[in-house]
């Protein structure tokens, strides 16, 4: 009996998420929040799971958007 390696690829990578979100934001005029939720629905990934992939510049842009909408408290530093 031969042993085969089983490779499980993630449904979406951090870089792919960033690219897809930017495409929706700049191409379709969505907010960052709307774009992330849209990708969650398209890929059938729970938002809590996709949150682990939101890092770096994407996270900063999402935070700025949340501060602009008074969802989170504004910090004294500019994030982008």
trRosetta pair geometry for C-beta under 8 A, 3 or more apart (Angstrom, degrees):
i j d omega theta_ij theta_ji phi_ij phi_ji
10 13 5.9 116 76 -76 126 62
11 43 5.2 123 149 -179 126 118
11 44 7.9 -116 -157 65 159 76
11 45 5.8 -177 79 -68 146 121
12 16 5.1 -134 -164 89 79 122
12 17 5.3 93 146 -63 121 88
12 20 7.6 -54 -151 8 131 147
12 39 7.2 83 -112 169 172 118
12 43 5.6 -38 -31 -127 125 165
12 45 6.8 -93 19 -23 119 156
12 50 7.4 12 68 -119 130 98
12 53 7.0 10 105 -116 98 176
13 16 4.5 92 51 9 81 103
13 17 6.8 -139 93 -8 41 86
13 53 7.4 162 163 -140 30 129
14 17 5.8 -54 -150 33 28 114
14 18 6.5 29 153 -19 62 106
14 53 4.6 -161 -99 -160 70 88
14 55 6.2 -17 -152 33 131 110
15 18 5.7 -53 -150 35 33 113
15 19 6.4 30 154 -16 66 106
16 19 5.7 -55 -147 39 33 110
16 20 6.1 31 156 -18 67 109
17 20 5.9 -59 -145 40 27 109
17 21 6.1 26 158 -19 65 109
17 36 7.8 37 -174 -120 106 82
17 39 6.6 118 -137 148 78 161
17 50 6.9 157 -125 -163 140 100
17 53 4.9 105 8 132 161 132
17 54 7.3 -105 132 -78 142 61
17 58 7.2 51 115 -136 99 174
18 21 5.9 -57 -145 36 26 110
18 22 6.3 23 158 -16 63 109
18 56 7.7 -13 -95 71 139 117
18 57 7.4 73 -142 70 127 98
18 58 4.9 -123 -111 -55 89 132
19 22 5.9 -58 -147 38 28 109
19 23 6.3 32 154 -23 64 108
20 23 5.6 -54 -149 33 30 115
20 24 6.6 25 155 -14 64 106
20 35 7.5 163 125 171 76 106
20 39 5.4 103 121 -102 134 130
21 24 5.9 -59 -152 39 31 107
21 25 6.1 28 154 -19 67 110
21 32 6.3 39 178 -144 120 74
21 35 4.4 108 -145 128 71 131
21 36 6.0 10 -109 -70 119 70
21 39 6.6 -62 -73 -25 77 143
21 58 6.2 83 68 -135 152 120
22 25 5.7 -56 -141 39 31 111
22 26 5.9 6 169 2 68 113
23 26 6.7 -65 -134 49 19 92
23 27 5.2 -6 176 6 61 129
23 28 7.8 45 133 -1 64 97
24 27 6.4 -54 -107 53 17 96
24 28 5.0 -33 -159 36 58 120
24 30 4.7 -20 149 37 98 130
24 34 7.6 -145 142 104 126 88
24 35 3.8 151 88 -125 131 107
24 38 6.1 167 -142 67 159 144
24 39 7.5 -132 -15 -48 151 97
25 28 7.5 0 -42 53 7 77
25 29 7.6 29 -173 -131 36 9
25 30 5.6 -87 -95 70 47 77
25 31 7.1 13 -119 -169 92 12
25 32 6.0 6 -90 -80 131 61
25 35 5.3 -54 -54 -46 81 151
28 35 7.9 143 62 -96 116 96
30 34 4.1 -132 -172 92 106 119
30 35 4.5 136 103 -60 130 83
30 38 6.7 -58 -141 -8 168 142
31 34 4.6 94 50 8 79 103
31 35 6.9 -144 89 -7 40 87
31 65 5.9 131 -175 -161 105 141
32 35 5.7 -55 -147 36 31 113
32 36 6.4 30 156 -19 65 105
32 58 7.4 160 -155 -166 125 74
32 61 5.4 158 -81 122 154 103
32 62 4.8 -139 124 -93 141 71
32 65 5.0 -168 32 -8 116 160
33 36 6.0 -57 -150 35 29 108
33 37 6.4 24 155 -14 64 108
33 62 6.9 113 -66 -141 70 91
33 65 6.4 -160 -23 121 97 140
33 66 7.6 108 -61 -72 122 83
34 37 5.8 -59 -148 40 31 109
34 38 6.1 36 153 -24 66 107
35 38 5.6 -52 -147 34 30 115
35 39 6.5 29 155 -17 64 104
36 39 5.8 -54 -150 36 32 109
36 40 6.5 38 149 -23 64 103
36 47 7.3 81 138 -130 105 95
36 50 6.6 160 -174 123 98 137
36 54 7.1 6 -120 -85 140 127
36 62 7.4 30 -29 -106 144 129
37 40 5.4 -49 -149 32 35 116
37 41 6.5 34 153 -17 65 103
37 47 6.8 -12 -106 -91 69 121
38 41 5.8 -56 -152 36 31 110
38 42 6.3 29 152 -18 66 108
39 42 5.6 -53 -142 39 34 112
39 43 6.0 9 166 2 68 113
39 45 7.7 -18 129 45 79 114
39 50 7.1 141 101 -144 108 155
40 43 6.6 -71 -140 51 21 92
40 44 7.8 67 165 -107 53 7
40 45 5.3 -105 -139 73 65 77
40 46 7.0 4 -159 178 114 8
40 47 5.0 -13 -113 -74 160 71
40 50 5.4 -115 -90 -4 96 152
41 44 7.3 19 -171 -75 28 46
43 50 8.0 116 70 -83 131 125
45 49 5.3 -115 177 80 95 121
45 50 5.1 103 118 -56 124 104
46 49 4.5 87 65 4 88 105
46 50 7.1 -169 89 -6 45 85
47 50 5.6 -57 -140 41 36 108
47 51 6.3 54 156 -39 66 97
48 51 5.7 -40 -154 13 31 121
49 52 6.4 -43 -176 12 42 111
50 53 5.6 -55 -168 34 56 111
50 54 7.0 61 138 -32 75 98
51 54 5.5 -47 -152 19 44 115
54 58 5.5 -120 -152 112 71 114
54 59 5.0 118 147 -82 85 84
54 62 6.4 -3 -175 4 132 158
55 58 6.7 48 60 53 33 102
55 59 5.4 -10 -137 -24 18 127
56 59 6.1 116 51 19 29 101
56 60 7.2 -56 143 -5 38 102
57 60 5.4 -54 -147 37 36 114
57 61 6.2 35 157 -19 69 104
57 80 7.1 84 -153 -98 83 122
58 61 5.9 -55 -148 37 30 109
58 62 6.3 31 153 -19 63 108
59 62 5.6 -56 -148 38 31 113
59 63 6.3 34 152 -21 65 106
60 63 5.7 -55 -149 34 31 112
60 64 6.5 31 153 -19 65 103
60 79 4.1 -170 -166 164 95 111
60 80 5.3 125 132 -48 117 103
61 64 5.7 -50 -147 34 33 112
61 65 6.4 36 152 -19 64 105
61 79 7.5 -160 -64 117 31 115
61 80 5.8 19 -84 -19 70 157
62 65 5.7 -53 -150 36 31 114
62 66 6.4 31 152 -19 64 106
63 66 5.6 -55 -148 37 32 111
63 67 6.4 32 153 -19 66 104
63 72 6.8 -59 -152 60 73 145
63 79 5.5 69 82 1 118 177
64 67 5.7 -54 -148 36 32 110
64 68 6.3 34 152 -21 65 105
64 78 7.9 37 -106 -165 117 64
64 79 5.0 -147 -58 61 101 116
64 80 5.6 -81 -34 28 153 105
65 68 5.7 -54 -148 35 30 113
65 69 6.5 13 157 -4 64 111
66 69 6.0 -65 -146 47 30 101
66 71 4.1 -85 -163 65 82 116
66 72 4.5 38 132 12 119 104
67 70 7.4 31 -174 -80 34 31
67 71 7.4 -84 -61 47 23 75
67 72 5.8 -53 -76 72 65 86
67 73 7.5 -12 -117 112 88 21
67 74 4.6 99 -161 -100 114 71
67 75 7.2 -85 -100 11 145 72
75 79 7.6 78 56 -45 122 103
